[in-house]
Amino acid sequence: MAFLDRIKEDFTKRYGGGKAATATSKSLNKEFGPKLKEHMQYCVEHPEEVSKLAKVKAQVSQVQDVMLENIDQVLNRQVKIDVLMDKTDNLRDQAQVFRREGGQLRRKMWFQNMKIKLIVLAIIIVIILIIVLLVT
């Protein structure tokens, strides 16, 4: 695999500009054939370096996968945070409405309680007046 990767990189460096697309069959054999042999010899003579390169590429690939997963998780968390912020704003608005309506209800109940107390007080005063007038 390392051999094929090396060939691919070298080929794209040399012929990536369009020469490979317009070349006829076997027209690049004379130019690129010796390079194939050089790459093959290098891979045969330096297997430890090639395996190290393959290991490094595999590690880079793993790190890349982990980073993509982390980015996806961050994006998902951001979406969840946005939803949570919206819910928090709604809850804050509902709390303000509840507080305002609770204050209005408290005042209304206080006025009703005071009406009842005043009516009871008026009845007691009337009864006391009637008793005082009857006695005198």
N, C-alpha and C positions, 0 to 999 in steps of 0.2 A: 504494500500500500504506500509505503514511504517512497518507493521507486516511482510509482505512478504519480504521486503528488509532486515530486521533484520534476518529472517530465512535464507535467501539466503547467507548473509555474514557469519553467524555462520556455515552453512553447508559447504561452500567452505573452511573455515578455518580448519574445522575438517577433511573433506573427500576430499578435492581438489586434494590430491596427487595421487589418483587413486583407493582408496578403494571404492568410490561410483561407479566407472565404473565396478568394478568386483563383486560388491555385488549382491546377489540374491534378488528376490522380498520379501519385508517386513523383510529383515534380519537386517536392521538398526532401526527398530521400538523400540526395547528395549533400544538401546543407545540414539537415538535421540528423541524419543517420549516425555520424560520428558522435554527436551529442548524446544520442541514445546509448551508445557504447560506453561513453564516459560516465554517464549516470549509473549504468549497470555495474561498472567496475567499482565505482565509489561505494555503492550499496553493498557489494560483496566484500570489499576491503574494510569497511567501517560499519559492521553490523551493530556494534554497541551505540554508535552515534545515531544511527538510523532509528534504533529502538528507543533511544532517549528522546529523539525528535517526535516519534510517534506517541510516547508517553506524555510529553509536554503538550502536544496537540490534543490528546484525549483529556488532559487536565483542563486545558483552556476551554474545550468543548463543555466539560462538566461545569466549570465555573460560569460559563455563558448561560447554560441551562438554569443553574441556580439563580443567577441574576435576573433572568427573564421571569422565573417564578416569583422572586421577591418583588419585582416591579408589578406583576399582576396582583400580588397580595396587597401592595401599597395602594394600587388603584382601587381594589375592592374595599380596602379600609377607608379610603377617601370617600367613596360612594356611601359607605355606611355612616361615616362621620357627617356627611352632608344631610343624609336622611335624619340622623339624630339631631342635628342642628335645627332642621325644619320642625321636628317634633317638639324640641325645646322651645322654639319661638311660639308655636301654637299653644303649648302648655302655659307659657308666660302670659299670653294674651287671655287665655281662659281664666287664669288666676286673677288677673286684673278685673275682668268682668265679674267674677265671683265676689271679689272684695267689694266692688262698687255696689252690686245688687244686694250683698249682705248688709252693707251700711244702710241702704235705703229701706230694707226690710226691718232692720233694728229700729230705725226712726219711726217707721209706721207702727210697729208694735208698741213702742213707747207712748206714742200719741193715743193709741187705743186704750192702753192701760191707764193713762192719765184721764181720759174721758170717763172710764168706768169709775175711777176714784172720785172724780168731781161729781158724777151723778150720785154716787153713794153718799158723799158728803152733803150734797144738796138735799137729799131725802132725809138724812139725819137732822139737818138744820130745820127743815120743814116740820118734822115730827117734834123737835124740841120747841119750836114756835107754837105749834098747836097745843102742846102740853102746857106751856107757859100761859097761853091765852085762856085756856080752859081753867086753869088754877086761879087766875086773877079775875 
